[in-house]
Amino acid sequence: MRNFISDKAAQFNESVIREMSRVASANKAVNLAQGFPDFPAPDALKIAAAQAIFNNENQYAITWGTKKLRDSLTAKIKRDYAVRLDPEKQITVCCGSTEGMIASLLATINPGDEVIVFEPFYENYGADVILCGAKPRYITLKEPDYCIDREELSVLFNENTRGIILNTPNNPTGKVFSRDELEFIAKLCQEYDTLVFSDEIYEHIVFDQAKHIPIWTLPHMFERTIAINSVSKTYSVTGWRIGFVTASPELTASIRKVHDFLTVGAAAPLQAAVATAFQFPPEYYDKLSAFYLERRNFLVKVLNDVGFKCIVPNGAYYIMADITNFGWDDDIEFAFYLTETIGVAVVPGSTFYRNDVPDGKKYVRFCFCKEFSTLEAAAKRLGKLKNYHKEP
């Protein structure tokens, strides 16, 4: 019998992040691996979703999103960034940012093209590029600040560079790219006529005076940027799978075609509820950052106290923690040790790097989008690591 596994599928593995959630469940571990909140979504959203269902908004919505949702998103973007989009020609509602990214790549990238990916990276990016038949070209951000090696990035750009994936605020590092860094990336993209796929799902979760600056707001970048976003993180509804893509009319027309044949459309009643979320006042987002800042500070202190060396994030809700003090040189083995023996699930750092890059081997990723009671339970278990060092 012939091998029916495609060459594309053979080039990547299943999600390690989602696997660690399964391992956590099997071992009754505190799950600080997968980035989903364990607290309720805002009541206003749940009430709006229920009302939409009982109002019989249960059939197909317009493929690229209900008019009410697109209009509401347009108003939010204008309020946040002083940019007015055309909801009829520049917005596509997708089944989460995950579908938004792959739909955008499939709509614009050809087999044989090259796409630059910063590492550490969210694990879907490499697989997405491969599924397009393109070649990912990786560049490693330099810890502890995860800064760009500008000379290396300049060399990586060439006539085959079709796109670059940018995620700010970043998963897994929490890095928030500065205006200066974004301007440098923008200059290269203009010089080599390259698209930016800008994942901005953590746009409202920033700390320590950091500011999220969408690269598409820089001069001459709107027409060459596809911005991918979602309601999952901002409104604590990761299971709703409502994402959105904004781009120029030309790019949007191509993205909508791919989106249509990938998923047809996102859940209609949940789109109605999300339109309500986009009308939340600015204070909601200030409270959101303060809410996560408190949790970040708590978990960083816990981790440092037991022996990790943390890179303090300026955004998102993850912490990259150095494990070398514990005598381990294999992040995967250590992640399973933490989950199965200590009772706290994490993601091994190498998940966010290419297989041949050693940087990730000394890190694990913790998430702090949890109730304080959850973080306190994790802290109690992690206390077993204090003064621990693996026997040689």
Beta strands, then each sheet from edge to edge (+ up, - down):
strand 1: 30-31
strand 2: 91-94
strand 3: 114-119
strand 4: 135-140
strand 5: 161-167
strand 6: 195-199
strand 7: 225-230
strand 8: 243-246
strand 9: 309-311
strand 10: 318-322
strand 11: 344-345
strand 12: 347-348
strand 13: 363-367
sheet 1: 1+ 11+
sheet 2: 2+ 8- 7+ 6+ 5+ 3+ 4+
sheet 3: 9+ 10- 13+ 12-
end
